[in-house]
Structures are given as C-alpha cells and as structure tokens.
C-alpha cells in the first residue's frame, strides 16, 4: 500500500518565487514506482495552484507532501526517473494515500495533466534560483 514513510519538514525561503527548501529527506513508498526519496536541500513551490479565488479556495494549500513528490518526479534527474504519465499518476496516488478525497485529487491531477508539460524535465534535482541558494527561515513540519 502506498504511503509516505516520513513527514514533510520544510523551510520557507526569502525569495519572491514562493519557494520552500526540504529540511529532511521525504520518503514515499509507491505501488507504481517503488521507493522515492526526495533529498534534503530540494527546492519546491509546493502545489502550483492558480491564485484565482474560487480555484485557490478549493484546491490551494492542500496536498503538500504529494506536491513535493510531484515536483521531484518532474525533475530530469530524479531517481527513479519518471515519465510524464508516471509523475502525474504518482501525484494522484500520493494524494489518495494521504486521504485526499476525489474532489481534491482528481481536479489537482487534471490540472497537472493539462498544464504540467511546461515544466516537465526542465530542471535538475539540485536546481535553485540565482547563483547561490536562497536563505531560508525556520523549519515547519507538515503532517498532512
């Protein structure tokens, strides 16, 4: 059965891009692709939900661990490497494993299915904005 083995521990970074840095490795066991470990120091924007009020109220600020996993799966050098379909399917699987209902996971999956191609395999795992990694704040532990 798919599950997150570790909790999400992240730090908010002092950039205008809404970036977060993974403080401790995030480990996910997938029925689809096996064990996935997102390394400490990985940068993510969590779920890229449009800031349109009704859309953001419905699907924003949700599925943080699944969104980090999805961001990692989209990187060109992730381990394991994911096809576009696998990355999106693992995102949906991870949301289901954390208890996200169909009204949350299917629209979020559909959003990445439609629009995710613009960022698929565009960055490496060790990507960060600018010449130096940004300065990040205190660690926040997210359990849901």
Buried (B, 14 or more C-beta within 10 A) or exposed (E): EBEBEEEBBBBBBEBEEEBBBBBBBBBBBBEEBEEBBBEEBBBBBBBBBEEEEEEEEBBBEBBBBBBBBBBBBBBEEBEEEBEBEBBBBBBBBBBBBBEBEEEBBBEBBEBBBEEBEEBBBEBEBEEBEEEEBBEBEEEEEBEE
